[in-house]
Amino acid sequence: MKISIIYIFSACSVSAANRSFLLLLFLLTGLFIRAQESRTSNSFQAEVVIGANFSQLDGDGLSGFDKLGLRAGFDMRYDLDKLKGVSLSLLYDQRGSRRQMFATGNRNEHISLDYMAFPISIYFNKWWYAPLNRYKIRLYGSIIPARLLSTGSSITRFDNATDAFKKWDISLSAGVVYGLGERSSARLFIERSLLKIYHVPSLDASGLQSYLISFNYSYLLNQ
């Protein structure tokens, strides 16, 4: 647990996060500690999440979900009753866009955006599976505030103005989690940004909207 806390504070230092960012980190870290200490609780559970994002940006001229990125972090969920619950997550999220490999022109064209995301979700349990004493499926709906940590681009019109990417993004997400075993699950999520994430005041120009499909694996830490 000490290692997790050190990592979180390091991330804060690198990103120069504001007070809201720090408050969310403290809240999520506290909930994670609570879940770790409450291993005998059936309603409060913590999971480690790791997987891949396939993302694109609407408006950059690069089509297709061809930008591969990492998603990693942890999720804390609380069952309100047998059929539904809420969760808070802390995720390192790599997003952006990339030219399709079979397309003509510069195949290395890309935009890379690294975020710290804070999904706030409600989920619904489906399909009780007696052999594992758990529901096999959870259906998720989420709103996702995300803080931009770093940017990068090989596209000329964006490369010299990466500071024009907005520091905060908010997305909506829908997903399904399928239980693979007693503790492990496969996760599929589709996300769409609600905001335009790029703005150049001098040109009065704004645009780019983030979309992604995320495939993840999660492992339950307490049961």
C-alpha positions as CSV (number, residue, x, y, z in Angstrom):
1,M,0.0,0.0,0.0
2,K,2.9,2.4,0.7
3,I,4.2,1.9,-2.8
4,S,0.8,2.8,-4.3
5,I,0.7,6.0,-2.2
6,I,4.2,7.0,-3.3
7,Y,3.3,6.4,-6.9
8,I,0.2,8.6,-6.7
9,F,2.1,11.5,-5.1
10,S,4.8,11.2,-7.8
11,A,2.1,11.5,-10.5
12,C,0.7,14.6,-8.8
13,S,4.2,16.2,-8.8
14,V,4.8,15.5,-12.5
15,S,1.4,16.8,-13.6
16,A,1.3,19.8,-11.3
17,A,-2.4,19.0,-10.5
18,N,-4.7,21.5,-8.9
19,R,-6.6,21.1,-5.7
20,S,-9.5,19.3,-7.3
21,F,-7.1,16.7,-8.8
22,L,-5.4,16.2,-5.4
23,L,-8.8,15.9,-3.6
24,L,-9.9,13.1,-6.0
25,L,-6.6,11.3,-5.5
26,F,-6.9,11.4,-1.7
27,L,-10.5,10.2,-1.9
28,L,-9.7,7.3,-4.1
29,T,-6.6,6.3,-2.2
30,G,-8.6,6.3,1.1
31,L,-11.3,4.1,-0.4
32,F,-8.6,1.7,-1.7
33,I,-7.1,1.5,1.8
34,R,-10.6,0.9,3.2
35,A,-11.2,-1.9,0.8
36,Q,-7.8,-3.5,1.6
37,E,-8.6,-3.4,5.3
38,S,-12.1,-4.8,4.8
39,R,-11.2,-8.0,3.1
40,T,-14.0,-9.8,4.9
41,S,-16.7,-7.4,3.5
42,N,-18.8,-8.8,0.7
43,S,-20.1,-5.4,-0.4
44,F,-16.8,-3.4,-0.7
45,Q,-14.4,-4.8,-3.2
46,A,-11.2,-3.6,-4.9
47,E,-9.8,-4.7,-8.3
48,V,-6.6,-4.2,-10.2
49,V,-7.2,-3.3,-13.8
50,I,-4.8,-3.5,-16.8
51,G,-5.5,-3.6,-20.5
52,A,-5.4,-1.8,-23.8
53,N,-7.1,1.3,-25.3
54,F,-7.9,1.6,-29.0
55,S,-8.6,5.3,-29.6
56,Q,-9.1,8.0,-32.2
57,L,-9.7,11.7,-32.3
58,D,-12.6,13.1,-34.4
59,G,-11.3,16.1,-36.4
60,D,-7.6,15.3,-36.7
61,G,-7.8,13.8,-40.2
62,L,-6.7,10.3,-39.0
63,S,-9.5,7.8,-39.2
64,G,-9.9,4.5,-37.3
65,F,-9.3,3.2,-33.8
66,D,-5.6,2.7,-34.5
67,K,-3.9,4.4,-31.5
68,L,-2.9,1.6,-29.1
69,G,-2.4,2.7,-25.5
70,L,-2.2,1.4,-22.0
71,R,-5.0,1.4,-19.4
72,A,-3.9,0.5,-15.8
73,G,-5.1,1.3,-12.3
74,F,-7.6,0.1,-9.7
75,D,-11.3,0.1,-9.2
76,M,-13.2,0.2,-5.9
77,R,-16.9,-0.9,-6.0
78,Y,-19.6,-1.1,-3.4
79,D,-22.7,-3.3,-3.8
80,L,-25.8,-1.2,-2.9
81,D,-27.8,-4.5,-3.0
82,K,-27.6,-7.8,-4.8
83,L,-28.4,-6.3,-8.2
84,K,-26.7,-2.9,-8.4
85,G,-23.8,-0.9,-7.0
86,V,-21.4,2.1,-7.5
87,S,-17.7,2.3,-8.2
88,L,-14.9,4.8,-8.2
89,S,-11.7,4.1,-10.2
90,L,-8.3,5.6,-10.7
91,L,-6.8,4.8,-14.1
92,Y,-3.7,5.8,-16.1
93,D,-5.1,6.2,-19.6
94,Q,-3.2,6.6,-22.9
95,R,-5.4,8.0,-25.7
96,G,-4.9,9.8,-29.0
97,S,-4.9,8.9,-32.7
98,R,-2.7,7.3,-35.3
99,R,-2.7,6.9,-39.1
100,Q,-3.8,3.5,-40.4
101,M,-0.9,1.3,-41.3
102,F,-2.2,0.6,-44.8
103,A,-2.9,4.3,-45.5
104,T,-0.8,6.3,-47.9
105,G,1.4,9.2,-46.7
106,N,3.3,9.4,-43.4
107,R,2.5,6.2,-41.4
108,N,4.1,7.6,-38.3
109,E,1.6,10.4,-37.9
110,H,0.1,10.3,-34.4
111,I,-1.2,12.3,-31.4
112,S,-0.5,10.9,-28.0
113,L,-2.4,12.1,-24.9
114,D,-1.8,10.6,-21.4
115,Y,-4.5,11.1,-18.8
116,M,-5.2,10.3,-15.2
117,A,-8.9,9.3,-15.3
118,F,-11.5,9.0,-12.5
119,P,-14.5,7.0,-13.7
120,I,-17.6,7.3,-11.5
121,S,-19.9,4.4,-12.3
122,I,-23.1,2.7,-11.5
123,Y,-23.4,-1.0,-12.4
124,F,-26.0,-3.7,-12.5
125,N,-25.3,-7.4,-11.7
126,K,-26.7,-10.1,-14.1
127,W,-26.7,-13.9,-14.3
128,W,-26.0,-15.4,-10.9
129,Y,-23.5,-18.3,-11.3
130,A,-23.7,-20.6,-8.3
131,P,-20.4,-22.6,-8.9
132,L,-18.4,-19.3,-8.4
133,N,-20.9,-17.8,-5.9
134,R,-20.9,-14.6,-8.0
135,Y,-22.7,-12.8,-10.8
136,K,-21.1,-13.5,-14.1
137,I,-21.9,-10.1,-15.7
138,R,-21.9,-6.5,-14.6
139,L,-23.2,-3.8,-16.9
140,Y,-21.6,-0.3,-16.4
141,G,-22.6,3.3,-17.1
142,S,-19.9,5.9,-16.2
143,I,-19.0,9.5,-16.3
144,I,-15.2,10.0,-16.5
145,P,-13.4,13.2,-15.5
146,A,-9.8,13.0,-16.7
147,R,-6.7,15.2,-16.1
148,L,-4.2,15.6,-19.0
149,L,-0.7,14.6,-17.9
150,S,1.3,14.9,-21.1
151,T,0.9,15.4,-24.9
152,G,2.9,14.5,-28.0
153,S,2.3,14.8,-31.7
154,S,4.1,14.2,-35.0
155,I,1.5,16.1,-37.0
156,T,2.8,19.6,-37.9
157,R,-0.3,21.6,-37.2
158,F,-0.5,20.1,-33.7
159,D,3.1,19.6,-32.9
160,N,3.8,23.2,-32.3
161,A,0.7,23.8,-30.2
162,T,0.3,20.8,-27.9
163,D,-0.3,23.2,-25.0
164,A,-3.6,24.0,-26.7
165,F,-5.0,20.7,-25.5
166,K,-7.3,21.3,-22.6
167,K,-6.2,20.1,-19.2
168,W,-9.5,18.4,-18.3
169,D,-11.8,16.2,-20.2
170,I,-15.2,14.6,-19.4
171,S,-16.4,11.4,-21.1
172,L,-19.4,9.1,-21.0
173,S,-18.8,5.3,-21.0
174,A,-20.8,2.1,-21.3
175,G,-19.3,-1.3,-20.7
176,V,-19.7,-4.9,-19.7
177,V,-17.6,-7.0,-17.3
178,Y,-17.6,-10.8,-17.6
179,G,-16.4,-13.0,-14.8
180,L,-13.8,-15.5,-16.0
181,G,-13.0,-17.2,-12.7
182,E,-13.4,-16.7,-9.0
183,R,-11.4,-13.5,-9.0
184,S,-10.6,-12.6,-12.6
185,S,-12.8,-10.8,-15.2
186,A,-12.7,-9.5,-18.8
187,R,-13.8,-5.9,-19.4
188,L,-15.0,-4.1,-22.5
189,F,-15.8,-0.4,-22.5
190,I,-16.8,2.2,-25.2
191,E,-16.1,5.8,-24.3
192,R,-16.9,9.2,-25.9
193,S,-15.7,12.6,-24.8
194,L,-18.4,15.2,-24.1
195,L,-16.0,18.1,-24.7
196,K,-13.8,19.5,-27.5
197,I,-10.3,18.8,-26.1
198,Y,-8.3,21.2,-28.3
199,H,-8.5,25.0,-28.5
200,V,-6.3,27.7,-30.0
201,P,-7.5,31.2,-28.7
202,S,-5.5,33.2,-31.2
203,L,-7.2,31.4,-34.1
204,D,-10.5,31.1,-32.4
205,A,-10.3,27.4,-33.4
206,S,-11.4,24.4,-31.4
207,G,-12.0,20.8,-32.1
208,L,-11.0,17.2,-31.6
209,Q,-13.2,14.8,-29.7
210,S,-11.9,11.7,-28.1
211,Y,-13.3,8.2,-28.7
212,L,-12.0,4.9,-27.5
213,I,-12.7,1.2,-27.1
214,S,-11.0,-0.4,-24.1
215,F,-10.3,-4.1,-23.5
216,N,-9.1,-4.9,-19.9
217,Y,-8.4,-7.7,-17.5
218,S,-9.2,-7.2,-13.8
219,Y,-8.3,-9.2,-10.7
220,L,-10.2,-9.0,-7.4
221,L,-8.0,-8.2,-4.4
222,N,-10.6,-9.0,-1.7
223,Q,-13.5,-11.3,-1.6
